[in-house]
Amino acid sequence: MMRNVNVRDMTMCAMFTVLIAVGAFIRVPVPVVPFTLQFLFTMMAGLLLGGELGGMSVLLYAVLGLAGLPIFTEGGGIWYLAKPSFGYIIGFIIAAYVTGRMTEHMEKFQMKRVLAANFTGLLIVYGVGMAYYYFICNFVIDTPIGLRPLFFYCFALAVPGDICLCILAAFLYKRVRPALHSLRLNQRGVR
């Protein structure tokens, strides 16, 4: 059940929706497969906002993109549901929620717990993304792909960059968490 959402929560949720959209267009040039910062911002949404609001910010991103805003890496619109890569966006929603739920009740920062949450999110994104990719290619758009090429192109080539983003997100969270916690305490004191 969704808790009461205040203006600050809505603002943070909207901010992460924008960051995820911007992250889709920030390409990090690395050998073989360049990657974007989209995954980083979806993890940070879960870590900093918690499961419900983190998942909501990524869901809002997906809804806006499907509604036609050109915020996905190749545009936007309902037709994006037929793109094999849309499964990764579904995975982002679930991963942000799970990552947030795994860390939202930590009293003290625990690097192992944050990394475990981030890597769980990574597995969710790739699990959902690859399953959707396989289904769309083989049963919707009639461009069959086998399991071996699917694993190679949709996981092995892409995952090293995202592993680095999992680690980076943990360190960013460690730095930003105290400021966000302080902001929440100050806002409670004002009421």
Secondary structure, 3 states (H helix, E strand, C coil): CCCCCCHHHHHHHHHHHHHHHHHCCCEECCCCCCEECHHHHHHHHHHHHCHHHHHHHHHHHHHHHHCCCCCECCECCHHHHHCCCHHHHHHHHHHHHHHHHHHCCCCCCCHHHHHHHHHHHHHHHHHHHHHHHHHHHHHHCCCCCCHHHHHHHHHHCCHHHHHHHHHHHHHHHHHHHHHHHHHHHHHHHHC
